Structures are given as structure tokens and as C-alpha cells.
Amino acid sequence: MSTLSVPLTPTVEQMIEHLVQNGIAESKAALVRKAIIKFAEDQAVNEVLEAEQEARDGKILTGDLDVLAAAI
């Protein structure tokens, strides 16, 4: 496992301390790992929702996948 050093504002550092003290995570590092995983999951959900909206808006590709890939 590697280590990453990130400068934090006092406000963010206080938020992290508060969340750890309230049992959200067992340590600062664990909290940051959880936050990054949550962010990645949220991004994936947003991409699916955007794709669904594009499909509803008629902005979907149709046809042969090989032909479409060759056109890109």
C-alpha cells in the first residue's frame, strides 16, 4: 500500500477529525479511503443515470457495433 500526502485546509482537517470521533471510520486514513470509494461509486451511478437520460432523449447509437467502432 502506498502513502499519499495531501495538504488540507484547517476546516477539512476538522471535518475529518469530527467524522473519525463520531465513529464514521476508525482512522483518518480509513475515512479518506471510504470517501474516495464513495466518490467513485457516486460517479459510476451518475454515468449510468446520464446514459439512461441520453437514451430517453434519443441520443443512443444503434446499428452494428463493428461499423460504429470503425466510424470512431
Secondary structure, 3 states (H helix, E strand, C coil): CCCCCCCCCHHHHHHHHHHHHCCCCCCHHHHHHHHHHHHHHHHHHHHHHHHHHHHHCCCCCCCCHHHHHHHC
